[in-house]
Amino acid sequence: MSLLEKAQPRILIVDDEPANLKVLRQVLQDSYRLSFARSGEAALELLDKEDIDLILLDIMMPDMTGFEVCEKVKGNSDTARIPIIFVTALKDTIDEETGFKLGAVDYITKPIVPAIVRARVKTHLSLVQADALKETQIDLIQRLGRAAEYKDNETGMHVQRMSRYSYVLAVAAGIDEQTANELLLAAQMHDLGKIAIPDNILLKPGRLDEGEFKQMKAHAQIGADILSNPQSQLVALARSIAITHHEKWDGSGYPKGLKEKEIPLEGRIAAIADVFDALTSERPYKKAWSVEDAVQLLQDESGKHFDPELVTLFVQELPKILDIKNKFAEQIQLSR
């Protein structure tokens, strides 16, 4: 099948009563591909063979209950993300809280009402599609960030480390978890404008002259231009980081010469994360600094280049920073 041909979602219906399977087949067969299992064991075997998008799972079954099946599905990393809707008879005494704790997303009662079944299934499959879209967005963001670094860091590990350093520092600064995660993603696009900088400048082994440095500095504005007119909070955050991560606390940075808290917090965080990783990483034009020397520079530049409060927090979080540094170490040797 072509990638342009989208298959209908596949639903696994699990029930030990053939009559119940027949009813659900009649309700759903026109809109979805269906698989059937009459026991928990058979359901688990099917999950090993087929790509299932949603499970309708009877609770009261012999040998293995629906709760036990749900627990096994959610305990397997390959199937844990499949949404499970329990189907139960009104006369059954069940603990709904137990089902939700095990990872189920909904309950449907028997005898079923076709319109309700179709609505619940459609709703939860829409949520699956929304999660898939979010994963796609994250994947594209990461690839875009890597594209900006590809010329002088083919592994893309700089954006992986720098963005995670930013996350750690954001949390230490009191940023909530959701916003810190958005910062992690947005920070990966901090140097997006580098894709417009000529190789002879970006990879020059020696010091840039005045004209070359002027061209290099343009990457901050170029990145912001690429990310202009954002339609989401994430892209707006990425744009802010792109244009402010080279500003300095004392106002001597670029492109706008902002100072102190005129620089948005995300820019001040990214500046520290970016410089620390740049210093401690090998590049075609430089050797890596030691962690000790890099930390010393951050402290020396506290109140000049960097927000002094954030420098203190960064040093306090250094064990977490070094864990990230080791986990996302360069995976190939630079040969240029």
Secondary structure, DSSP 8 states (H G I E B T S, - for coil): --TTS----EEEEE-S-HHHHHHHHHHHTTTSEEEEESSHHHHHHHHHHS--SEEEEESS-SSS-HHHHHHHHHTSTTTTTS-EEEEEETTS---HHHHHHHT--EEEEES--HHHHHHHHHHHHHHHHHHHHHHHHHHHHHHHHHHHHTTT-TT-HHHHHHHHHHHHHHHHTT--HHHHHHHHHHHTTTTGGGGGS-HHHHT-SS---HHHHHHHHHHHHHHHHHT-S-SSHHHHHHHHHHHHTT--TTS--SSS---GGGS-HHHHHHHHHHHHHHHTS-BTTB----HHHHHHHHHHTBTTTB-HHHHHHHHHTHHHHHHHHHHT--SS----
